[in-house]
Amino acid sequence: MLVEVRVKSLGLDRASNTPVVILEEMDGERVLPIWIGPGEASAIAMHLADMKFSRPLTHDLILEVLKGMGGRLSRVVITRVADSTYYAELVIQRSGGTVSVDARPSDSIAVALRTDARIFANDALLERASIEISEEEVSPEPPKPATPPQPTPGHSAGPKSEQPIMSAEELKEHLRRLNPEDFGRFTP
């Protein structure tokens, strides 16, 4: 069963220093945390902050390609998790019917926000996250993420940090203050 969700907040996991998007069910209180990359977090934060750019960014470009091909994003579905990796589908409407495209949830959310497309999650994912959060709340140990973040190949999750989870507004302000030099030098 699918459950409609919305972006509740965007923050930073203090244990791994990794961005986390928190999805919340529309008609309930369950949440689904998904650890995402900094680029996708920036794309989501920039949209939430209503920042506009003169040239299309990657997620805006995806939308332009869809429109140019006669399609529109109908909805996003967060389908499953396997080996700590979440999977999603972009459901695209075209004159010839519906097409589902495999995509990362972070990219899917960034694109959905730009089109006001609805976002859905498999009910089992919300149930799993709420069970794991409930178990952590009664544990005497400090809470751990329901799904540990996985660094992308060639990138580490970074050192552990004691920073609290940032609100969307705090993350937006942090991103505004960054300089290109803060990201280091790109070496493939």
URNOR-V556500 format. One record per residue. N is the residue number from 0. RES is the residue in one letter. PHI is phi in degrees with one decimal (none if undefined). Layout:
# URNOR-V556500
N_RES_PHI / N_RES_PHI
This chain:
# URNOR-V556500
0_M_none / 1_L_-99.4 / 2_V_-123.7 / 3_E_-73.2 / 4_V_-128.4 / 5_R_-136.8 / 6_V_-75.5 / 7_K_-84.2 / 8_S_-161.5 / 9_L_-130.2 / 10_G_-145.9 / 11_L_-125.4 / 12_D_-69.7 / 13_R_-68.0 / 14_A_-75.1 / 15_S_-114.7 / 16_N_59.8 / 17_T_-112.4 / 18_P_-63.0 / 19_V_-133.1 / 20_V_-101.7 / 21_I_-105.1 / 22_L_-98.9 / 23_E_-125.5 / 24_E_-65.0 / 25_M_-66.0 / 26_D_-113.0 / 27_G_-177.6 / 28_E_-118.0 / 29_R_-69.9 / 30_V_-126.7 / 31_L_-131.7 / 32_P_-83.9 / 33_I_-129.6 / 34_W_-77.7 / 35_I_-132.0 / 36_G_-81.3 / 37_P_-64.8 / 38_G_-64.8 / 39_E_-70.0 / 40_A_-61.7 / 41_S_-62.2 / 42_A_-62.5 / 43_I_-68.8 / 44_A_-62.5 / 45_M_-63.5 / 46_H_-69.2 / 47_L_-61.5 / 48_A_-86.4 / 49_D_58.6 / 50_M_-81.9 / 51_K_-113.3 / 52_F_-128.3 / 53_S_-71.0 / 54_R_-118.3 / 55_P_-68.5 / 56_L_-84.3 / 57_T_-53.2 / 58_H_-70.3 / 59_D_-69.4 / 60_L_-62.0 / 61_I_-56.8 / 62_L_-64.4 / 63_E_-63.8 / 64_V_-64.5 / 65_L_-57.4 / 66_K_-61.1 / 67_G_-62.1 / 68_M_-95.6 / 69_G_79.7 / 70_G_-117.5 / 71_R_-148.2 / 72_L_-75.4 / 73_S_-83.0 / 74_R_-164.7 / 75_V_-117.8 / 76_V_-127.3 / 77_I_-84.2 / 78_T_-92.0 / 79_R_-162.7 / 80_V_-131.0 / 81_A_-143.1 / 82_D_51.8 / 83_S_64.8 / 84_T_-114.8 / 85_Y_-87.5 / 86_Y_-123.3 / 87_A_-142.3 / 88_E_-131.9 / 89_L_-91.4 / 90_V_-99.9 / 91_I_-112.1 / 92_Q_-93.7 / 93_R_-136.6 / 94_S_-58.6 / 95_G_-85.9 / 96_G_131.6 / 97_T_-112.3 / 98_V_-125.8 / 99_S_-106.7 / 100_V_-120.6 / 101_D_-63.9 / 102_A_-154.8 / 103_R_-73.7 / 104_P_-57.1 / 105_S_-62.0 / 106_D_-66.0 / 107_S_-60.6 / 108_I_-65.4 / 109_A_-59.9 / 110_V_-72.4 / 111_A_-60.7 / 112_L_-61.5 / 113_R_-75.0 / 114_T_-117.5 / 115_D_60.2 / 116_A_-71.3 / 117_R_-75.1 / 118_I_-116.5 / 119_F_-125.3 / 120_A_-131.0 / 121_N_-63.0 / 122_D_-55.5 / 123_A_-62.2 / 124_L_-67.9 / 125_L_-65.6 / 126_E_-65.1 / 127_R_-62.1 / 128_A_-64.1 / 129_S_-69.9 / 130_I_-66.1 / 131_E_-65.6 / 132_I_-67.0 / 133_S_-62.0 / 134_E_-62.5 / 135_E_-68.8 / 136_E_-64.3 / 137_V_-93.5 / 138_S_-76.1 / 139_P_-74.2 / 140_E_-79.5 / 141_P_-61.7 / 142_P_-62.8 / 143_K_-118.4 / 144_P_-61.1 / 145_A_-60.9 / 146_T_-132.3 / 147_P_-64.4 / 148_P_-67.9 / 149_Q_-113.2 / 150_P_-65.6 / 151_T_-74.0 / 152_P_-54.7 / 153_G_85.1 / 154_H_-131.1 / 155_S_-97.7 / 156_A_-72.8 / 157_G_92.0 / 158_P_-71.9 / 159_K_-65.4 / 160_S_-135.8 / 161_E_-99.0 / 162_Q_-69.3 / 163_P_-73.2 / 164_I_-64.8 / 165_M_-85.2 / 166_S_-76.0 / 167_A_-59.2 / 168_E_-66.5 / 169_E_-65.9 / 170_L_-64.2 / 171_K_-58.9 / 172_E_-65.4 / 173_H_-61.3 / 174_L_-64.6 / 175_R_-63.8 / 176_R_-83.0 / 177_L_-70.8 / 178_N_-106.8 / 179_P_-54.7 / 180_E_-65.8 / 181_D_-65.7 / 182_F_-89.0 / 183_G_79.7 / 184_R_-98.6 / 185_F_-78.8 / 186_T_-131.7 / 187_P_-68.6
